[in-house]
Amino acid sequence: MPTTIARRALLKGAAATGLAATLGGRIARAEAPLGITLVIPSPVGDVGWGHALVAGLEPVKAAYGDKVKVTVLENIQEGPDADRIMNKTVADGNKVLIAGSFGYQNGALQIARRHRDVTVLHASGFQVAPNFSPFAARYYQGTYLLGMAAAALSRSGKLGSVSAFPIPELITSLNAFTLGAQAVRPDIEVAVVWVNSWFDPAKEQEAAKALIAQGCGAIFSNAQDTPSVISACEAAGVPVFNLNSSMKAYAPKTYLGCVATDWSPFFKASVDAHLAGSFKGANAFLGVADKVVAVTDWNPAIPAETMVRIRETEAKIAAGGFSPFTGPIAKADGSVGVPAGATLADAEIIAMNWHVKGVSTPLPA
């Protein structure tokens, strides 16, 4: 298992950093394994975003053995604390930094600019530098498919989503969920609660219960690191699905499926390139075709005819023959989002800041 260190210990260590970089220390580090540090904003559990990132590093450890040392810094809140901690890990000699949250972007980018020999991988962002790559999952490919399933099983004309933050990556996931549902039931609507947190079980569960009380017939848990939404839906008998890793154990009856992510291909390729001296920063937007995104744990209660449509659509997505963001698509305000016959480019998807028609809750100002 990787070394896991919590916030308090890291801040104490950061304050004590000073004269450690003696000549002898530099010689020792030259012979040391490659230090890889993953920083994430929530605790590492057996499910969720942090769990998926940690799991993605296991094949790197298996491939390189004692030539690498992986450290996981969990529960590191976005802001000055995270900046200090990321700077400390680089000062300690670690040469690969995985900044596992959108809000780490500015601090991580500054580190990359100051330390050209450090490779920085940043989750969910958009900035690129020679030694700085943002990485994001094409969750929308999976949420479109699960939107189809949710619409088929919903007993109402309304769906819901408990969503973490209104960042482009999660807006695209929500929009694709809505579009997939509309492919099965064109008049369906989606209500959303933005909880503005990556980890707040009580608030997440409260939001799920509120959506269920409003009559939402299926729920999308959009980037929660806990099974709080999943458990609430199981208790209410409402279909539910989530991102990153399976939470089926928490909803054995109502679990629709999971848009699972496997970051090992990207992490392994990045470490390979760093060690070879050939790493080049680029926007890594990865999906079904890259073996990073896959829908798992399909619920057998999904109607057979719907599953046939889902599998056909899934095959087209994998082959590059279909994008959920192919027009005509209207925005929630009635304006044109995507003209008929056009398909959004990756740059437009990555920067998405609008809801599609059918999402009944406005984006926060």
Contacts in CASP RR format, 6 or more apart in sequence:
PFRMAT RR
TARGET T0000
AUTHOR 0000-0000-0000
METHOD contacts of the structure
MODEL  1
MPTTIARRALLKGAAATGLAATLGGRIARAEAPLGITLVIPSPVGDVGWG
HALVAGLEPVKAAYGDKVKVTVLENIQEGPDADRIMNKTVADGNKVLIAG
SFGYQNGALQIARRHRDVTVLHASGFQVAPNFSPFAARYYQGTYLLGMAA
AALSRSGKLGSVSAFPIPELITSLNAFTLGAQAVRPDIEVAVVWVNSWFD
PAKEQEAAKALIAQGCGAIFSNAQDTPSVISACEAAGVPVFNLNSSMKAY
APKTYLGCVATDWSPFFKASVDAHLAGSFKGANAFLGVADKVVAVTDWNP
AIPAETMVRIRETEAKIAAGGFSPFTGPIAKADGSVGVPAGATLADAEII
AMNWHVKGVSTPLPA
2 38 0 8 1.000
2 54 0 8 1.000
2 57 0 8 1.000
2 61 0 8 1.000
2 70 0 8 1.000
2 71 0 8 1.000
2 72 0 8 1.000
3 69 0 8 1.000
3 70 0 8 1.000
3 71 0 8 1.000
3 72 0 8 1.000
4 44 0 8 1.000
4 71 0 8 1.000
4 72 0 8 1.000
4 73 0 8 1.000
4 74 0 8 1.000
5 71 0 8 1.000
5 72 0 8 1.000
5 73 0 8 1.000
5 74 0 8 1.000
6 73 0 8 1.000
6 74 0 8 1.000
6 75 0 8 1.000
7 73 0 8 1.000
7 74 0 8 1.000
7 75 0 8 1.000
7 76 0 8 1.000
7 77 0 8 1.000
7 81 0 8 1.000
7 85 0 8 1.000
10 73 0 8 1.000
10 76 0 8 1.000
10 85 0 8 1.000
10 88 0 8 1.000
11 81 0 8 1.000
11 84 0 8 1.000
11 85 0 8 1.000
13 88 0 8 1.000
14 84 0 8 1.000
14 85 0 8 1.000
14 87 0 8 1.000
14 88 0 8 1.000
17 88 0 8 1.000
17 91 0 8 1.000
17 92 0 8 1.000
20 92 0 8 1.000
21 91 0 8 1.000
29 93 0 8 1.000
32 69 0 8 1.000
32 93 0 8 1.000
33 64 0 8 1.000
33 66 0 8 1.000
33 67 0 8 1.000
33 68 0 8 1.000
33 69 0 8 1.000
34 64 0 8 1.000
34 67 0 8 1.000
34 68 0 8 1.000
34 69 0 8 1.000
34 95 0 8 1.000
34 96 0 8 1.000
34 271 0 8 1.000
34 274 0 8 1.000
34 275 0 8 1.000
35 68 0 8 1.000
35 69 0 8 1.000
35 70 0 8 1.000
35 71 0 8 1.000
35 93 0 8 1.000
35 94 0 8 1.000
35 95 0 8 1.000
35 96 0 8 1.000
36 57 0 8 1.000
36 60 0 8 1.000
36 68 0 8 1.000
36 69 0 8 1.000
36 70 0 8 1.000
36 71 0 8 1.000
36 94 0 8 1.000
36 95 0 8 1.000
36 96 0 8 1.000
36 98 0 8 1.000
36 271 0 8 1.000
37 70 0 8 1.000
37 71 0 8 1.000
37 72 0 8 1.000
37 73 0 8 1.000
37 86 0 8 1.000
37 89 0 8 1.000
37 94 0 8 1.000
37 96 0 8 1.000
37 97 0 8 1.000
37 98 0 8 1.000
38 53 0 8 1.000
38 54 0 8 1.000
38 57 0 8 1.000
38 70 0 8 1.000
38 71 0 8 1.000
38 72 0 8 1.000
38 73 0 8 1.000
38 98 0 8 1.000
38 100 0 8 1.000
39 73 0 8 1.000
39 76 0 8 1.000
39 82 0 8 1.000
39 85 0 8 1.000
39 86 0 8 1.000
39 89 0 8 1.000
39 97 0 8 1.000
39 98 0 8 1.000
39 99 0 8 1.000
39 100 0 8 1.000
39 101 0 8 1.000
39 104 0 8 1.000
40 49 0 8 1.000
40 50 0 8 1.000
40 53 0 8 1.000
40 72 0 8 1.000
40 73 0 8 1.000
40 74 0 8 1.000
40 75 0 8 1.000
40 76 0 8 1.000
40 100 0 8 1.000
40 101 0 8 1.000
41 75 0 8 1.000
41 76 0 8 1.000
41 77 0 8 1.000
41 78 0 8 1.000
41 82 0 8 1.000
41 100 0 8 1.000
41 101 0 8 1.000
41 103 0 8 1.000
41 104 0 8 1.000
41 198 0 8 1.000
41 199 0 8 1.000
42 49 0 8 1.000
42 50 0 8 1.000
42 74 0 8 1.000
42 75 0 8 1.000
42 198 0 8 1.000
42 199 0 8 1.000
42 225 0 8 1.000
43 74 0 8 1.000
43 75 0 8 1.000
43 199 0 8 1.000
43 225 0 8 1.000
44 50 0 8 1.000
44 51 0 8 1.000
44 54 0 8 1.000
44 72 0 8 1.000
44 74 0 8 1.000
45 51 0 8 1.000
45 225 0 8 1.000
47 225 0 8 1.000
47 226 0 8 1.000
47 227 0 8 1.000
47 244 0 8 1.000
47 245 0 8 1.000
47 246 0 8 1.000
47 247 0 8 1.000
47 250 0 8 1.000
48 224 0 8 1.000
48 225 0 8 1.000
48 226 0 8 1.000
48 242 0 8 1.000
48 243 0 8 1.000
48 244 0 8 1.000
48 245 0 8 1.000
48 247 0 8 1.000
49 198 0 8 1.000
49 223 0 8 1.000
49 225 0 8 1.000
49 243 0 8 1.000
49 244 0 8 1.000
50 74 0 8 1.000
50 225 0 8 1.000
50 244 0 8 1.000
51 225 0 8 1.000
51 244 0 8 1.000
51 245 0 8 1.000
52 244 0 8 1.000
52 245 0 8 1.000
52 260 0 8 1.000
52 261 0 8 1.000
52 262 0 8 1.000
52 263 0 8 1.000
53 98 0 8 1.000
53 100 0 8 1.000
53 123 0 8 1.000
53 263 0 8 1.000
54 72 0 8 1.000
55 245 0 8 1.000
55 262 0 8 1.000
55 263 0 8 1.000
55 264 0 8 1.000
56 262 0 8 1.000
56 263 0 8 1.000
56 264 0 8 1.000
56 267 0 8 1.000
57 70 0 8 1.000
57 263 0 8 1.000
57 264 0 8 1.000
57 267 0 8 1.000
58 264 0 8 1.000
59 264 0 8 1.000
59 267 0 8 1.000
59 268 0 8 1.000
60 68 0 8 1.000
60 70 0 8 1.000
60 264 0 8 1.000
60 267 0 8 1.000
60 268 0 8 1.000
60 271 0 8 1.000
61 68 0 8 1.000
61 70 0 8 1.000
63 268 0 8 1.000
64 271 0 8 1.000
68 271 0 8 1.000
71 89 0 8 1.000
71 94 0 8 1.000
73 85 0 8 1.000
73 89 0 8 1.000
76 82 0 8 1.000
76 85 0 8 1.000
78 101 0 8 1.000
78 102 0 8 1.000
78 103 0 8 1.000
78 104 0 8 1.000
79 103 0 8 1.000
79 104 0 8 1.000
82 101 0 8 1.000
82 103 0 8 1.000
82 104 0 8 1.000
82 107 0 8 1.000
83 106 0 8 1.000
83 107 0 8 1.000
83 110 0 8 1.000
86 97 0 8 1.000
86 99 0 8 1.000
86 104 0 8 1.000
86 107 0 8 1.000
86 108 0 8 1.000
86 111 0 8 1.000
87 111 0 8 1.000
89 97 0 8 1.000
90 97 0 8 1.000
90 111 0 8 1.000
90 115 0 8 1.000
90 118 0 8 1.000
94 118 0 8 1.000
95 117 0 8 1.000
95 118 0 8 1.000
95 119 0 8 1.000
95 274 0 8 1.000
96 118 0 8 1.000
96 119 0 8 1.000
96 120 0 8 1.000
96 121 0 8 1.000
96 270 0 8 1.000
96 271 0 8 1.000
96 274 0 8 1.000
97 108 0 8 1.000
97 111 0 8 1.000
97 118 0 8 1.000
97 119 0 8 1.000
97 120 0 8 1.000
97 121 0 8 1.000
98 120 0 8 1.000
98 121 0 8 1.000
98 123 0 8 1.000
98 267 0 8 1.000
99 105 0 8 1.000
99 107 0 8 1.000
99 108 0 8 1.000
99 120 0 8 1.000
99 121 0 8 1.000
99 122 0 8 1.000
99 123 0 8 1.000
100 122 0 8 1.000
100 123 0 8 1.000
100 124 0 8 1.000
101 123 0 8 1.000
101 124 0 8 1.000
101 198 0 8 1.000
102 123 0 8 1.000
102 124 0 8 1.000
102 125 0 8 1.000
102 165 0 8 1.000
102 167 0 8 1.000
102 169 0 8 1.000
104 122 0 8 1.000
104 123 0 8 1.000
105 122 0 8 1.000
105 125 0 8 1.000
105 126 0 8 1.000
105 127 0 8 1.000
105 134 0 8 1.000
108 120 0 8 1.000
108 122 0 8 1.000
108 132 0 8 1.000
109 120 0 8 1.000
109 122 0 8 1.000
109 127 0 8 1.000
109 129 0 8 1.000
109 132 0 8 1.000
111 118 0 8 1.000
111 120 0 8 1.000
112 118 0 8 1.000
112 120 0 8 1.000
112 129 0 8 1.000
112 131 0 8 1.000
112 132 0 8 1.000
113 129 0 8 1.000
113 132 0 8 1.000
115 131 0 8 1.000
116 130 0 8 1.000
116 131 0 8 1.000
117 131 0 8 1.000
118 131 0 8 1.000
119 131 0 8 1.000
119 133 0 8 1.000
119 270 0 8 1.000
119 273 0 8 1.000
119 274 0 8 1.000
119 279 0 8 1.000
120 129 0 8 1.000
120 131 0 8 1.000
120 132 0 8 1.000
120 133 0 8 1.000
121 133 0 8 1.000
121 134 0 8 1.000
121 135 0 8 1.000
121 266 0 8 1.000
121 267 0 8 1.000
121 270 0 8 1.000
121 284 0 8 1.000
122 132 0 8 1.000
122 133 0 8 1.000
122 134 0 8 1.000
122 135 0 8 1.000
123 134 0 8 1.000
123 135 0 8 1.000
123 136 0 8 1.000
124 134 0 8 1.000
124 135 0 8 1.000
124 136 0 8 1.000
124 167 0 8 1.000
124 169 0 8 1.000
125 134 0 8 1.000
125 136 0 8 1.000
125 169 0 8 1.000
125 350 0 8 1.000
126 134 0 8 1.000
126 168 0 8 1.000
126 283 0 8 1.000
126 350 0 8 1.000
126 351 0 8 1.000
127 134 0 8 1.000
128 134 0 8 1.000
128 281 0 8 1.000
128 282 0 8 1.000
128 283 0 8 1.000
129 281 0 8 1.000
130 280 0 8 1.000
130 281 0 8 1.000
131 279 0 8 1.000
131 281 0 8 1.000
132 281 0 8 1.000
133 270 0 8 1.000
133 281 0 8 1.000
133 282 0 8 1.000
133 283 0 8 1.000
133 284 0 8 1.000
134 283 0 8 1.000
134 284 0 8 1.000
135 263 0 8 1.000
135 266 0 8 1.000
135 284 0 8 1.000
135 285 0 8 1.000
135 286 0 8 1.000
136 169 0 8 1.000
136 284 0 8 1.000
136 285 0 8 1.000
136 286 0 8 1.000
136 350 0 8 1.000
137 169 0 8 1.000
137 243 0 8 1.000
137 259 0 8 1.000
137 261 0 8 1.000
137 286 0 8 1.000
137 287 0 8 1.000
137 292 0 8 1.000
137 293 0 8 1.000
138 285 0 8 1.000
138 286 0 8 1.000
138 287 0 8 1.000
138 288 0 8 1.000
138 292 0 8 1.000
138 293 0 8 1.000
139 169 0 8 1.000
139 170 0 8 1.000
139 172 0 8 1.000
139 173 0 8 1.000
139 176 0 8 1.000
139 243 0 8 1.000
139 259 0 8 1.000
139 261 0 8 1.000
139 293 0 8 1.000
140 172 0 8 1.000
140 173 0 8 1.000
140 175 0 8 1.000
140 176 0 8 1.000
140 324 0 8 1.000
140 325 0 8 1.000
140 349 0 8 1.000
141 176 0 8 1.000
141 287 0 8 1.000
141 288 0 8 1.000
141 293 0 8 1.000
141 317 0 8 1.000
141 324 0 8 1.000
142 176 0 8 1.000
142 259 0 8 1.000
142 288 0 8 1.000
142 293 0 8 1.000
142 295 0 8 1.000
142 317 0 8 1.000
143 173 0 8 1.000
143 174 0 8 1.000
143 176 0 8 1.000
143 177 0 8 1.000
143 220 0 8 1.000
143 243 0 8 1.000
143 259 0 8 1.000
144 176 0 8 1.000
144 177 0 8 1.000
144 179 0 8 1.000
144 180 0 8 1.000
144 183 0 8 1.000
144 313 0 8 1.000
144 317 0 8 1.000
144 324 0 8 1.000
145 180 0 8 1.000
145 295 0 8 1.000
145 310 0 8 1.000
145 313 0 8 1.000
145 314 0 8 1.000
145 317 0 8 1.000
146 177 0 8 1.000
146 220 0 8 1.000
146 241 0 8 1.000
146 256 0 8 1.000
146 257 0 8 1.000
146 259 0 8 1.000
146 295 0 8 1.000
147 159 0 8 1.000
147 176 0 8 1.000
147 177 0 8 1.000
147 178 0 8 1.000
147 180 0 8 1.000
147 181 0 8 1.000
147 184 0 8 1.000
147 218 0 8 1.000
147 220 0 8 1.000
148 180 0 8 1.000
148 181 0 8 1.000
148 183 0 8 1.000
148 184 0 8 1.000
148 306 0 8 1.000
148 309 0 8 1.000
148 310 0 8 1.000
148 313 0 8 1.000
149 239 0 8 1.000
149 241 0 8 1.000
149 256 0 8 1.000
149 257 0 8 1.000
149 298 0 8 1.000
149 299 0 8 1.000
149 302 0 8 1.000
149 306 0 8 1.000
149 307 0 8 1.000
149 310 0 8 1.000
150 159 0 8 1.000
150 177 0 8 1.000
150 181 0 8 1.000
150 217 0 8 1.000
150 218 0 8 1.000
150 220 0 8 1.000
150 239 0 8 1.000
150 241 0 8 1.000
150 256 0 8 1.000
151 159 0 8 1.000
151 180 0 8 1.000
151 181 0 8 1.000
151 182 0 8 1.000
151 183 0 8 1.000
151 184 0 8 1.000
151 185 0 8 1.000
151 188 0 8 1.000
151 218 0 8 1.000
152 184 0 8 1.000
152 185 0 8 1.000
152 302 0 8 1.000
152 303 0 8 1.000
152 306 0 8 1.000
153 217 0 8 1.000
153 218 0 8 1.000
153 239 0 8 1.000
153 256 0 8 1.000
153 299 0 8 1.000
153 301 0 8 1.000
153 302 0 8 1.000
153 303 0 8 1.000
154 181 0 8 1.000
154 185 0 8 1.000
154 188 0 8 1.000
154 216 0 8 1.000
154 217 0 8 1.000
154 218 0 8 1.000
154 239 0 8 1.000
155 217 0 8 1.000
156 215 0 8 1.000
156 216 0 8 1.000
156 217 0 8 1.000
157 185 0 8 1.000
157 187 0 8 1.000
157 188 0 8 1.000
157 189 0 8 1.000
157 217 0 8 1.000
158 188 0 8 1.000
158 189 0 8 1.000
158 190 0 8 1.000
158 191 0 8 1.000
158 214 0 8 1.000
158 215 0 8 1.000
158 216 0 8 1.000
158 217 0 8 1.000
159 177 0 8 1.000
159 178 0 8 1.000
159 181 0 8 1.000
159 188 0 8 1.000
159 189 0 8 1.000
159 190 0 8 1.000
159 191 0 8 1.000
159 216 0 8 1.000
159 217 0 8 1.000
159 218 0 8 1.000
159 219 0 8 1.000
159 220 0 8 1.000
160 190 0 8 1.000
160 191 0 8 1.000
160 192 0 8 1.000
160 211 0 8 1.000
160 216 0 8 1.000
160 217 0 8 1.000
160 218 0 8 1.000
160 219 0 8 1.000
160 220 0 8 1.000
161 174 0 8 1.000
161 177 0 8 1.000
161 190 0 8 1.000
161 191 0 8 1.000
161 192 0 8 1.000
161 193 0 8 1.000
161 211 0 8 1.000
161 219 0 8 1.000
161 220 0 8 1.000
161 221 0 8 1.000
161 222 0 8 1.000
162 192 0 8 1.000
162 193 0 8 1.000
162 195 0 8 1.000
162 204 0 8 1.000
162 207 0 8 1.000
162 208 0 8 1.000
162 211 0 8 1.000
162 219 0 8 1.000
162 220 0 8 1.000
162 221 0 8 1.000
162 222 0 8 1.000
162 224 0 8 1.000
162 229 0 8 1.000
163 170 0 8 1.000
163 174 0 8 1.000
163 192 0 8 1.000
163 193 0 8 1.000
163 194 0 8 1.000
163 195 0 8 1.000
163 220 0 8 1.000
163 222 0 8 1.000
163 223 0 8 1.000
164 170 0 8 1.000
164 194 0 8 1.000
164 195 0 8 1.000
164 196 0 8 1.000
164 197 0 8 1.000
164 198 0 8 1.000
164 222 0 8 1.000
164 223 0 8 1.000
164 224 0 8 1.000
165 194 0 8 1.000
165 196 0 8 1.000
165 197 0 8 1.000
165 198 0 8 1.000
165 223 0 8 1.000
166 194 0 8 1.000
166 363 0 8 1.000
166 364 0 8 1.000
168 349 0 8 1.000
168 350 0 8 1.000
168 351 0 8 1.000
168 352 0 8 1.000
168 353 0 8 1.000
169 350 0 8 1.000
170 222 0 8 1.000
170 223 0 8 1.000
171 352 0 8 1.000
171 353 0 8 1.000
171 354 0 8 1.000
171 355 0 8 1.000
171 363 0 8 1.000
172 325 0 8 1.000
172 349 0 8 1.000
172 352 0 8 1.000
173 220 0 8 1.000
173 222 0 8 1.000
173 223 0 8 1.000
173 243 0 8 1.000
173 259 0 8 1.000
174 190 0 8 1.000
174 192 0 8 1.000
174 220 0 8 1.000
174 222 0 8 1.000
174 355 0 8 1.000
174 359 0 8 1.000
175 324 0 8 1.000
175 325 0 8 1.000
175 352 0 8 1.000
175 355 0 8 1.000
175 356 0 8 1.000
175 359 0 8 1.000
176 324 0 8 1.000
176 325 0 8 1.000
177 190 0 8 1.000
177 220 0 8 1.000
178 188 0 8 1.000
178 190 0 8 1.000
178 355 0 8 1.000
178 356 0 8 1.000
178 358 0 8 1.000
178 359 0 8 1.000
179 324 0 8 1.000
179 325 0 8 1.000
179 329 0 8 1.000
179 356 0 8 1.000
180 324 0 8 1.000
181 188 0 8 1.000
181 190 0 8 1.000
182 188 0 8 1.000
182 358 0 8 1.000
183 309 0 8 1.000
184 306 0 8 1.000
184 309 0 8 1.000
188 358 0 8 1.000
189 358 0 8 1.000
189 359 0 8 1.000
189 360 0 8 1.000
190 358 0 8 1.000
190 359 0 8 1.000
190 360 0 8 1.000
190 361 0 8 1.000
191 211 0 8 1.000
191 214 0 8 1.000
191 216 0 8 1.000
191 360 0 8 1.000
191 361 0 8 1.000
192 222 0 8 1.000
192 359 0 8 1.000
192 361 0 8 1.000
193 207 0 8 1.000
193 210 0 8 1.000
193 211 0 8 1.000
193 361 0 8 1.000
194 364 0 8 1.000
195 203 0 8 1.000
195 204 0 8 1.000
195 207 0 8 1.000
197 203 0 8 1.000
197 204 0 8 1.000
198 223 0 8 1.000
198 225 0 8 1.000
199 224 0 8 1.000
199 225 0 8 1.000
199 226 0 8 1.000
201 226 0 8 1.000
201 228 0 8 1.000
202 228 0 8 1.000
204 221 0 8 1.000
204 224 0 8 1.000
204 226 0 8 1.000
204 228 0 8 1.000
204 229 0 8 1.000
205 228 0 8 1.000
205 229 0 8 1.000
205 231 0 8 1.000
205 232 0 8 1.000
207 229 0 8 1.000
208 219 0 8 1.000
208 221 0 8 1.000
208 228 0 8 1.000
208 229 0 8 1.000
208 232 0 8 1.000
208 233 0 8 1.000
209 232 0 8 1.000
209 236 0 8 1.000
211 219 0 8 1.000
212 219 0 8 1.000
212 232 0 8 1.000
212 233 0 8 1.000
212 236 0 8 1.000
212 238 0 8 1.000
216 238 0 8 1.000
217 238 0 8 1.000
217 239 0 8 1.000
218 238 0 8 1.000
218 239 0 8 1.000
218 240 0 8 1.000
218 256 0 8 1.000
219 229 0 8 1.000
219 233 0 8 1.000
219 238 0 8 1.000
219 239 0 8 1.000
219 240 0 8 1.000
219 241 0 8 1.000
220 240 0 8 1.000
220 241 0 8 1.000
220 242 0 8 1.000
221 229 0 8 1.000
221 230 0 8 1.000
221 240 0 8 1.000
221 241 0 8 1.000
221 242 0 8 1.000
221 243 0 8 1.000
221 247 0 8 1.000
222 242 0 8 1.000
222 243 0 8 1.000
223 243 0 8 1.000
223 244 0 8 1.000
224 242 0 8 1.000
227 247 0 8 1.000
227 250 0 8 1.000
227 251 0 8 1.000
229 240 0 8 1.000
229 242 0 8 1.000
230 240 0 8 1.000
230 242 0 8 1.000
230 247 0 8 1.000
230 250 0 8 1.000
230 251 0 8 1.000
230 255 0 8 1.000
231 250 0 8 1.000
231 251 0 8 1.000
233 239 0 8 1.000
233 240 0 8 1.000
233 251 0 8 1.000
233 254 0 8 1.000
234 240 0 8 1.000
234 250 0 8 1.000
234 251 0 8 1.000
234 252 0 8 1.000
234 253 0 8 1.000
234 254 0 8 1.000
234 255 0 8 1.000
237 253 0 8 1.000
237 254 0 8 1.000
238 254 0 8 1.000
239 254 0 8 1.000
239 255 0 8 1.000
239 256 0 8 1.000
239 299 0 8 1.000
240 251 0 8 1.000
240 254 0 8 1.000
240 255 0 8 1.000
240 256 0 8 1.000
241 255 0 8 1.000
241 256 0 8 1.000
241 257 0 8 1.000
241 258 0 8 1.000
241 259 0 8 1.000
242 257 0 8 1.000
242 258 0 8 1.000
242 259 0 8 1.000
243 258 0 8 1.000
243 259 0 8 1.000
243 261 0 8 1.000
244 258 0 8 1.000
244 259 0 8 1.000
244 260 0 8 1.000
244 261 0 8 1.000
245 258 0 8 1.000
245 260 0 8 1.000
245 261 0 8 1.000
246 257 0 8 1.000
246 258 0 8 1.000
246 260 0 8 1.000
246 296 0 8 1.000
246 297 0 8 1.000
247 255 0 8 1.000
247 258 0 8 1.000
248 255 0 8 1.000
248 257 0 8 1.000
248 258 0 8 1.000
248 297 0 8 1.000
254 299 0 8 1.000
255 297 0 8 1.000
255 299 0 8 1.000
256 298 0 8 1.000
256 299 0 8 1.000
256 302 0 8 1.000
257 295 0 8 1.000
257 296 0 8 1.000
257 297 0 8 1.000
257 298 0 8 1.000
257 299 0 8 1.000
258 295 0 8 1.000
258 296 0 8 1.000
258 297 0 8 1.000
259 293 0 8 1.000
259 294 0 8 1.000
259 295 0 8 1.000
260 293 0 8 1.000
260 294 0 8 1.000
260 295 0 8 1.000
260 296 0 8 1.000
261 292 0 8 1.000
261 293 0 8 1.000
262 291 0 8 1.000
262 292 0 8 1.000
262 294 0 8 1.000
263 292 0 8 1.000
265 286 0 8 1.000
265 290 0 8 1.000
265 291 0 8 1.000
265 292 0 8 1.000
266 284 0 8 1.000
266 286 0 8 1.000
266 290 0 8 1.000
266 292 0 8 1.000
270 279 0 8 1.000
273 279 0 8 1.000
273 280 0 8 1.000
283 346 0 8 1.000
283 350 0 8 1.000
285 346 0 8 1.000
285 349 0 8 1.000
285 350 0 8 1.000
286 292 0 8 1.000
286 293 0 8 1.000
287 293 0 8 1.000
288 294 0 8 1.000
288 314 0 8 1.000
288 317 0 8 1.000
288 318 0 8 1.000
289 318 0 8 1.000
289 319 0 8 1.000
289 320 0 8 1.000
295 314 0 8 1.000
298 307 0 8 1.000
302 310 0 8 1.000
313 322 0 8 1.000
316 322 0 8 1.000
317 323 0 8 1.000
317 324 0 8 1.000
323 343 0 8 1.000
323 344 0 8 1.000
325 338 0 8 1.000
325 343 0 8 1.000
325 344 0 8 1.000
325 348 0 8 1.000
325 349 0 8 1.000
326 338 0 8 1.000
326 341 0 8 1.000
326 342 0 8 1.000
326 343 0 8 1.000
326 344 0 8 1.000
327 337 0 8 1.000
327 338 0 8 1.000
327 339 0 8 1.000
327 340 0 8 1.000
327 341 0 8 1.000
327 342 0 8 1.000
327 343 0 8 1.000
328 336 0 8 1.000
328 338 0 8 1.000
328 339 0 8 1.000
328 340 0 8 1.000
328 341 0 8 1.000
329 336 0 8 1.000
329 337 0 8 1.000
329 338 0 8 1.000
329 356 0 8 1.000
329 357 0 8 1.000
330 336 0 8 1.000
330 337 0 8 1.000
330 356 0 8 1.000
330 357 0 8 1.000
331 337 0 8 1.000
331 354 0 8 1.000
331 355 0 8 1.000
331 356 0 8 1.000
331 357 0 8 1.000
332 354 0 8 1.000
332 355 0 8 1.000
332 356 0 8 1.000
332 357 0 8 1.000
332 358 0 8 1.000
332 359 0 8 1.000
332 360 0 8 1.000
332 362 0 8 1.000
333 354 0 8 1.000
334 357 0 8 1.000
337 354 0 8 1.000
337 356 0 8 1.000
338 344 0 8 1.000
344 352 0 8 1.000
353 363 0 8 1.000
354 363 0 8 1.000
355 361 0 8 1.000
355 362 0 8 1.000
355 363 0 8 1.000
END
